[in-house]
Amino acid sequence: MTQPKHARDTERGRYYSDPLGGPDLVSVTNVLGTSVHKHGLMPWAVKLTVEWILDHRIEVARRAITDRAALVKELKQIHIDARDTAADLGTLIHKASELRLLGAPFAVEAVVAPYLAQLEAFLRFWGVDIDKHVEATEITCLHRRLGYAGTADLMVWLPTGPDRSLELWLIDFKTSATRSAKEVYPENAQQLAALRYCETVLLPDDTEQPMPNIQRAGVLNLRAKSHALVEMPAGRDAHKAFRGALVNALWHHAAPSSYPALLAPDQPVPARWRNYRKVA
């Protein structure tokens, strides 16, 4: 995950600081990460761990007897390491894509090159001139009234209107080493809708402009050997669903981590609980 200028990681997840000094704004991805259940995450983690065990079955059989505690610790770490590796790659691809769209010079790392080649193919297929058609990249979007913020990967004019007229698209990059370029998640529509209906955008010097009128929204899936632009229904219905997720996330972020247990009326109160119950 990239680190936008005003974003910071907290114990409640990512929040954005407001350049005008107002309350912190919860990030769009933090909201969805808190409120949307990842149905495929557990099966993926189990599959990854089982495959590792089968590939190392002799070692596992030996260590199950001689080094059980350390083995269990390593097995629990397998899917975490895989997730972090994928996230790190995604961050590198996003940063390289940003620099390319800004026309800035940069060194292309070998691991990023295939994905960047697919971005180049996308730009070529759609006839995108970065100087003429790219409206913004990696731009922070704010909705102070609702209390959230996020970063748009790309706002670009594409010839998708009547008679190939230009329309302003809001596009989010998604990267994966394993998933099909045609696959998306339903919450991607909520993410795009949340950004689409923000009130303002922050320019690099922290001045503000009204959010541009986004006409269409989609996910650009970048894979090592393919890419696909998938249009998402990021309209008012998706934004309404996001607002529900937002309320849920903020409730969880504000909730205490534990609650005191109740005591029967005639039982003595332990000293450590006396702050929770008035003793006569």
N, C-alpha and C positions, 0 to 999 in steps of 0.2 A: 504494500500500500504506500502511495506517495505521501509526502508530508507537506501539505500546503502551508503557506506563509503564516497564517493565523491559527492553524490547527495545533492542538496539543493533546497528548494522551494522558488520561486521568484514570483513577481507580474505577470510574464509571464508564470508561471507554472514551472515545475521541470527542472533544468539544472544541468549538471555535471561540476565540476571544473576539470581542466586538471592537473595531478600531475607534468607535465613538465612545467607548467606555461603558456600554450597557452590559446587561447580564450575559454570561457565556451562553452560546448557542450550541445545542446538541447536534452532532453531525448526522447526516442522512443515513450513512452506512451504520452508524452506532444504533440508530433507531431500529433499522431492519435487522441488525444482528441480535438485538435484544428481543424483538417481538416476533420474528419469523422463524419458525422451527425448520431446521435443515434436515429434511427427511432422509436425504441420501448420505449424510455425514457418517452415521454409525455403520451402515453396511460397507461403505468405502473403507473406513478404518479397520473393520474386522477383516475384510478381504485382503487389505495390504499386510496386516499382521499375519494372517494365515499363510499367505504366499511366502512371507519371509521365513516362517517356521518350516514350511515344506522344503524350501531351498536350503535350509540349514538344519535339517532334521537330525543329523548325526551329532552336531554340536549341541542342539537343544536337548537331545536325549541324555548326553553326558552331563551337561550343566544343570539339568533338572535335578540331578542327584548331588552334584558337588558344589553348585554355585547358584542355587535356586533364587535367592533374593535378588542378586544382581541381574540374573536372567529376566526375572519378572519386570524389573525396572527398565531394562533395555526394550523389552517387548512393548511396554506401555509408551515408550518414547518414539516408536517407529512412525506412527501416523502423525505425531506432532512435528517430527523432523521433516517429513514429506510435505506437510502443510506449509511449514515455514520456508522450505526450499521453493515451493510454488509461488508463495507470496513474494519472496525476494526476486524471483524471475519476473513476476508481474510488475513489480516496482521498477526494475531496470527497463522493461519494455515501455512502460508508461513514460518514463523520463526520456528515453530515446525518441519516442513518438512526439513528445512535446517539443524537443529541440529541433526535430525535423520540420514540424509544422511552423515553428518560429523562424525557420531558415538559418538557424545558428549552427556553427561548425561543432562537431563532436566526433569522438572515436567510437566506432561501432564494435561492441564486444561480440565475440564469436557466438555466444549463446543467444544473443539478441538478434543477430543478423537475419535468420530465417523469418522471424516475426516482422521485423522492419521491412523485409522484402514484400511481405503480404500487405503492409500498409501502403507501400509504394504502388503495388498493383491496384489497390482500392482507389488511390488518388488518380492513377492513370485511367482506369476503367470509367470513372465518373467525370473525367476531364477537369479535375480540381486544380486550379492555379492557386497556390497557397497565398500569393500576394493579393489576389482578387477575391477569392471565395472563402477563405478562412476568416471567420468573424472573431473567434477567440479560442484559446486552448488553455486548459488548466486554470479556469477562472472561477473565483469563489463567488457563490450565490448566497444571498441572505434573505431570510424571512423573519424579521425581528418580531412581528406581531405574534407569530406562532412559536417562535423560539428555536428555530433550527437553521442550519447552514450546510452547505456542501460544495463540492468542486466539480464543475462540468469539464469533462475531458475535451470536448470539441463542439463548437458551434460552426457550422459550415453550410454554404449555399450549394445545393445540389439541383440538377435539372429534372425534377420529379413532378413539376406542375403541368397544367394543360399546355400542350404544344412545347413541352420541354422547358417551360419557364422555371426560373430558379425559386426554390423554397428553402427557408432557413430550418436546418435540422439541428437538433440536440442529440449528440451521439456519445455513448459511453463505451469505452474499450473494455473488452473482457478477453483474458488470455487463459489458455489451458494447454497442457501437453497431451491430454488424453481425450477430452470431450470433442464431439463433433462440432464443426463450425456453425451448424444450423441450430444447435441447442441453446435455449435460454431458460431462465427461471421466471415464474410469475412475478416475483418481487422486483425484477428488473424494471417492470412497468411502474411500480410505485416509486422506485429510485428516480427514474427519469421524470415522473410527474412532480415529485417533490422539488426537483431543480427547476423544472419548466415553469412552475407557478410561484417561484420566489419573487420577492418584491424588487430587489436590487442586485447588482453585481459590483464587485470591487475591482477596480483597475490596479495595475501594479503599484501606482503611487498612493493607493488607499482612497482615492477619490471614488465617488459612486455614480452609477448611472442606473436608470430603470432597467429591469430585466427586459431583454429583447423579446419581441413577439415570435415565439417558437411555433412553427407551423407543423412540424412532424418530429418524431423522436424514434431512436432506435439504438440497438446494440451492435457494435462492430466487433464481431468475434475474430480475433487474430490467432491463427494456429501456425505451426512451423511450415506446413505445406498447403494451407488453404486459408480463406477468409470468407466471411459472409456478413452482409448488413441485414439485420433482422429488425423490421419495424415493430414497435411496441405500442400497445393501446394506452399511452400515457396521458389520458384525458382527465376530466374532472372526477370520474368514478375512481380512477386509480389514486388520485390525490386525496379523495375522501377516505379511501382505505389506508393511505399513508398517515393521515391525521389520526385515525384510530390507533395505528401502531405507535405514533408519537405520544399520545396520551398514556398508553400502556408502558412505553419505555421510560418516560419521565416518572411515572409512579414507582416503577421498580428501582430507578436510580435514587429516588428520595426515601424509599422504605428502609427501615433499620435492618441490620443483618441478623438480629435475634430479638426474641420477645420473652419476658419473664413468665414462668409457669404460675398458675394459680395454686393457692394453698387452701386446704380445708379450714373452716372457721376456727376450730379449737386447737390447731397445730401451732407449735412455736415457729417463729419466723427466723430462719438462718440469718446470721449477721450480714452476709453478702447480699441478701435480698431486701434489706430494710429501706433501701432507696426507692424500691418499687412499690412498697406497701406501707402505709402509715400504721404504726403500732401504738395501741392505746396505752 
